[in-house]
Amino acid sequence: MKEFDYIIIGGGCAGLSLAYELEINRKLKDKTLAIIEPREEYKRDKTWSFWKVFDHNFEDCVIKSWNNFTINSSESSQELTSKNFPYQSIDSGKFYEKINSKLSFNQNISFFKRLNEINSKNSIIFNSVFKGEQNKSELWQHFQGIEIETAKDIFDDEILNLMDFNCDQRNDVHFFYTLPFKKNKALIETTWLSDLDNQSLMDYDLQLENYIKNNLGIKNYKINFTEKGAIPLFYPTFKNNDKNINIGSAGGMTRLSTGYTFLNIQEHSKHIVNNIDEIEKLKTFNFGKKYQFLDKVFLKVLESHPEKMPKIFFDMFKASPNTIIKFLSNKSNILEDINIISKMPKLIFIKALFN
Ligand SMILES: Cc1cc2nc3c(=O)[nH]c(=O)nc-3n(C[C@H](O)[C@H](O)[C@H](O)COP(=O)(O)OP(=O)(O)OC[C@H]3O[C@@H](n4cnc5c(N)ncnc54)[C@H](O)[C@@H]3O)c2cc1C
């Protein structure tokens, strides 16, 4: 069976980002790479959004960038503006196409459907696939989004709505999210922070239909695209070893308080490629122990007081836009951290610290 220097298990966001970073830095000129990916075809399946706090390789896959966003509670709305860090959405279809066409020129790169088609004994393995069953009773961010198109211009495409808590919470945490790509086209998502045991929260079609009709006042529209997902808000338990490095969500790249992963994946890919020649000695990458600690406390509060979360999120965004964006994108300094922490209700968070 054929052997390769490197194997990437899972040709999704993290696997392909890493392969692309290796290729553009000419690290595959005299090394071989196998990508293990079972999917039959690549097509748009997700929309990756984030605040652009550093440059990335996929500017040409951006559907839209915004400088303004709103947060809504059931009582009021606040608008934030950030010229320094635009919010961007990436079309996964364009991302897959760009990377796969680049990789197709290098004969040292091969795709396989299953790992047992090759000999993996001596390779460095980058794994983006979760091992074993994931616990449904833990906390997840689960959601469904639809991209709708209307005959008339309805949306203000200069401003996105990051969180709208003006909706049924059903004893968990629930909000809608609206990304207006054009004046007549928007991705609208219903998002829950809860375990996955409660099936009654998953009537997403109905939730979206009611929200679009009653909150947005839109009666006629067509649906162009649907995406659905569940992002684990807990870290994987399996660990790296010197020949096996976990990447992507399976490599702990998700920020647990937000679900944001895309830009962390880009940072991790660059880190791996910069250190590829001493990869066996590389320490496990993390985007900041302080965020891991603060997110843990935040999620404890969320689990014990879901009813308080709309106000906690709303108040958190009273900090200056740059501060909150840097905090949520793991780029804040200690003064900015203190500023955000000062917006939180003290007693509940102190109690969560000791529980
Ligand atoms: C619908 C959706 C929307 C999201 N939106 C955002 C967002 O807006 N912003 C953000 O930052 N994050 C977002 N995320 C979270 C995160 O960025 C994505 O989940 C991202 O795709 C994670 O990359 P990954 O490589 O870890 O996983 P994936 O992209 O899922 O890649 C894993 C790959 O492994 C393959 N695979 C599965 N089983 C096997 C196997 N046994 N062997 C080999 N390969 C296998 C899969 O086919 C897949 O291609 C979203 C997630 C989802 C599901």
The ligand as a Gaussian input file, in Angstrom:
#p B3LYP/6-31G(d) Opt

LIG

0 1
 C      -23.602000      24.759000       9.270000
 C      -22.409000      25.296000      10.048000
 C      -22.150000      26.664000      10.042000
 C      -21.047000      27.164000      10.752000
 N      -20.832000      28.505000      10.748000
 C      -19.722000      28.995000      11.357000
 C      -19.438000      30.392000      11.306000
 O      -20.232000      31.182000      10.799000
 N      -18.267000      30.834000      11.853000
 C      -17.385000      29.984000      12.452000
 O      -16.306000      30.434000      12.895000
 N      -17.661000      28.677000      12.567000
 C      -18.807000      28.157000      12.040000
 N      -19.073000      26.809000      12.125000
 C      -18.178000      25.984000      12.956000
 C      -16.912000      25.522000      12.205000
 O      -16.239000      26.607000      11.623000
 C      -17.225000      24.536000      11.126000
 O      -17.872000      23.435000      11.677000
 C      -15.996000      24.084000      10.362000
 O      -16.465000      23.422000       9.212000
 C      -15.120000      23.178000      11.209000
 O      -14.101000      22.658000      10.413000
 P      -13.590000      21.180000      10.589000
 O      -12.595000      20.938000       9.527000
 O      -13.236000      20.946000      12.009000
 O      -14.869000      20.260000      10.306000
 P      -15.568000      20.013000       8.901000
 O      -15.500000      21.227000       8.070000
 O      -16.897000      19.423000       9.214000
 O      -14.643000      18.909000       8.215000
 C      -14.587000      17.583000       8.633000
 C      -14.486000      16.723000       7.367000
 O      -14.280000      15.360000       7.739000
 C      -15.002000      14.531000       6.840000
 N      -15.197000      13.246000       7.502000
 C      -16.231000      12.827000       8.278000
 N      -16.017000      11.560000       8.708000
 C      -14.821000      11.177000       8.203000
 C      -14.040000       9.992000       8.314000
 N      -14.448000       8.948000       9.039000
 N      -12.846000       9.954000       7.684000
 C      -12.406000      11.007000       6.961000
 N      -13.118000      12.165000       6.824000
 C      -14.295000      12.248000       7.436000
 C      -16.278000      15.321000       6.585000
 O      -16.886000      14.915000       5.380000
 C      -15.750000      16.749000       6.511000
 O      -15.417000      17.129000       5.198000
 C      -20.192000      26.284000      11.474000
 C      -20.503000      24.930000      11.504000
 C      -21.592000      24.439000      10.807000
 C      -21.889000      22.960000      10.882000

